[in-house]
C-alpha cells in the first residue's frame, strides 16, 4: 500500500465515523435539531457527511482500491437480504 492509498483509506475511515456521529445525533435529538456551533440541522449534517463518504468511495474506486462494479453488486445483494430479513422494503 502506498501513501496515497493510505491517505484515502484514512480519510474514508474518518468520514465513516462522522456519518456514524451524525446518525447518533439524529437518534438523540431528531432530524430538525440544530448544531449550536453553526446552526445546521441534523438532516443537513447527515447529507454533508454522507456526501463526503461518497466522495471517498469514488476516490477508492478511481485509485483501484475497490472495484466500483463489485461494490454495486454487493449493494444489490444487501437489498436482496433486506427484502428477506427487514420490513423496510
Secondary structure as the mmCIF struct_conf table of DSSP 4:
data_model
#
loop_
_struct_conf.conf_type_id
_struct_conf.id
_struct_conf.beg_label_comp_id
_struct_conf.beg_label_asym_id
_struct_conf.beg_label_seq_id
_struct_conf.end_label_comp_id
_struct_conf.end_label_asym_id
_struct_conf.end_label_seq_id
HELX_RH_AL_P HELX_RH_AL_P1 UNK A 3 UNK A 29
BEND BEND1 UNK A 31 UNK A 32
STRN STRN1 UNK A 34 UNK A 34
TURN_TY1_P TURN_TY1_P1 UNK A 36 UNK A 38
STRN STRN2 UNK A 41 UNK A 41
HELX_RH_AL_P HELX_RH_AL_P2 UNK A 42 UNK A 62
TURN_TY1_P TURN_TY1_P2 UNK A 63 UNK A 64
BEND BEND2 UNK A 65 UNK A 66
HELX_RH_AL_P HELX_RH_AL_P3 UNK A 68 UNK A 85
BEND BEND3 UNK A 87 UNK A 87
#
